Amino acid sequence: MIVKTLKALSVICFFSMFTAYAAMPKSQIWLAKESKDGFVVKPLTTPDAYHNQPLVTDKGVYYTKELMDKQQTQTDLFFYSFAEKAHVNLTNTPVSEYSPTLYPHGDGVSAVVVEPSGEQKLWFYPSDDRVEPSRIFEHLEPVGYHVWGKNTDVMMFILGTPHTLQFTDLNGHLPKRVASDIGRSLAYNAKKDVYSFTYTENNTHWFATYSNQLQSISKLFALPTKVRDYTWLDADTVAYAIGNRIFTRTISEPKRVSLWRNLQDYCTANITRLSYNEGTLAFVCRQ
């Protein structure tokens, strides 16, 4: 279990942070598994708070959850274990953590933290509770989202006007700006060694990939206007939701759109975040 401690915050920091996150939208995470009995769908969380940013792994699901204390709110990182069928608060702190991501260079996760100063930086939280959490980058902020590639490479969503996609590594190199006006979903396709992202150009929202080896962007297909989230099902296939239905597109046939799942029986509103791993899908239903 990941446990971390931070120095106590001042009253002013508490007030500012909780005021900023006082109106988080209610959302519920559902878990669906492909099995011999079909596509089995069950709720992973309740719908009465902000539950978001699921990450499905072999052992369970990491996610972000809103917590309330005396009408004040912040977020912690949680983990649902498939083996133990239980939820664990991994951070349990007065600051807000977001976007849990498996850290490839140590046993634990990396996440975006809203620090007491208000800065958003990338941190590493080890699984070993005898090891203190630590910042990964001192100089890069404000980080919104991130994804790890091969070796020590990382791609980050840096907040700004506009938001930008920036590539760097753990060796201290200055970040390279790859694209601007980007969406929040970042992923790494290991088999093709490309990063995927979305960005807007001339009022069209595109799904694209970036190859650091080739130093180039490939614009693959236009997404429906409201789509901002997706997940890879395999090295060629991307899934995204429109309303409460999930559709697929492939790199090999980008113009072909297929209905993959109709989940209206489980989500009567809109499906947003998606995470898929080896037959297991986590999706967020925003109330």
Secondary structure, 3 states (H helix, E strand, C coil): CCCCCCCCCCHHHHHHHHHHCCCCCCEEEEEEEEECCEEEEEECCCCCCEEEEEEECCCEEEEEEEEEECCEEEEEEEEEECCCCEEEECCCCCCEEEEEEECCCCCEEEEEEECCCCCEEEEEEECCCCCCCEECCCCCCCEEEEEECCCCEEEEEECCCCCEEEEEECCCCCCEEEEECECCCCEEECCCCEEEEEEEECCEEEEEEEECCCCEEEEEEECCCCCCCCEECCCCEEEEEECCEEEEEECCCCCCCEEEEECCCCCCCEEEEEEEECCEEEEEEEC
